[in-house]
Amino acid sequence: MFAVSAVRIDAQDPLSGLRLGERPEPGADGALPPGWTTVTVKAASLNHHDLWSLKGVGITEKQLPMILGCDAAGIDEDGNEVVVHSVIGGLGTDEPRSILTERYDGTFAEKVAVPRWNLLPKPAELSFEQACCLPTAWLTAYRMLFTNSGARPGGTILVQGAGGGVATALVVLGKAAGYRVWVTSRDEAKGARAVRLGADAAFASGARLPERVDAVMETVGAATWSHSVKSLKPGGTIVISGATSGDRPPAAELTRIFFNELRVVGSTMGDKDELAGLLRLCAHGGVRPVIDSVLPLSEAVEGFRRVAEGDLFGKIVFTV
C-alpha cells in the first residue's frame, strides 16, 4: 500500500527523513493484535506532531521506518464510516499511553490498524476531510478550553499564535461557546483572518492588551511565555499544550505566578468521551473545522513544508 513514512531523524532538516512509497498492508499476514482492526483511510490531517517525529521527538531511530499521521477518518471492516481516536492505551489498560506514530504506524497510508475501541462513528453531517481534523488538534483545543481552562462562557481567553490547527480550533470553539476570544500573531494578515473566523480582536505578538484575561491558551512556548503570564488576571490560568518555539523560556516568571496565584495547567490531547462530545458539537452545533488546504497523499512533502514554514491557516488534509 502507498504510505508516507519517517525513515530518518534529522533535527536540522526534518523533511529529508520523509519517504513516500510502498509499505506492507496492516493485517495482511494475519498478525493484528487481539481486539485490533483495520480502517481504510479516506482522509488524514497533518499535525505539528508529525514534523516533530521527523526531528526525533517521541521516537527513536530504532523504531524506523514509521508511517506518520495521527488523525484519520475512513471506513471500517464492516463498511461503517468512522473517526479514529489516536490515543492508544493509557488509563484502565495494561499499555502505557501513546499516540499513533510513537509506537504504532500511523494514518498517512491506505490503511491503518487500531484497536476497535478507538473507533467512533463519523457524523453524517461531516465530510471525511472535516472529520479527520478533529482527533488531535481540535480535540486538544476542546480539552484545553472546556476541561482545563476554568474560564466560564462570557469570560475572555487569549489564544497565542493565530493560524495553526489548535489556535484556529480554539477561536471557533471559543466563539461557539460564548467566550470573548482574543488572538495574537506576528502576521497581521493571520490576525485579520482570525477575526473573520470569529475572534473578537487580534493583537501583535507581545502587545499590551486592553485588559487582563481569564485564561491564556498557550501552544507557542518560549516566544510568548512571558506575555502569557503578564496577560492573566490574578487567579487566571495558562493552559499549555505545546511549545513550537521552544520549551525553555528566558524567564520562568515564578514571582509573578505565585504572587498573582496563577495556575499553569498542562493539557495533552483528550479522551474518547471528549472526542465524542466534540463530534456531537460539530454535528449538531454547526461547528466546522478550518481547513487550509486539501492535498493528495502523494503531495505530502508540500504539506509538511508548509507546516515547517508556518505557511498555513487551519489544517492541511491529505486525501487517500
Secondary structure, DSSP 8 states (H G I E B T S, - for coil): -EEEEE----SSSGGGGEEEEE---TTTTS---TTEEEEEEEEEE--HHHHHHHTTSS--GGG-SEE--S--EEEETTS-EEEE--EES-TTSSS--EETTTSS--SSBSEEEEEGGGEEE--TTS-HHHHTTIIIIIHHHHIIIIIIS---TTSEEEESSTTSHHHHHHHHHHHHTT-EEEEEES-HHHHHHHHHHT-SEEEETT---SS-EEEEEE-S-TTTHHHHHHTEEEEEEEEE---TT-S--S---HHHHHHTT-EEEE--S--HHHHHHHHHHHHHH-----EEEEEEGGGHHHHHHHHHHT--SSEEEEE-
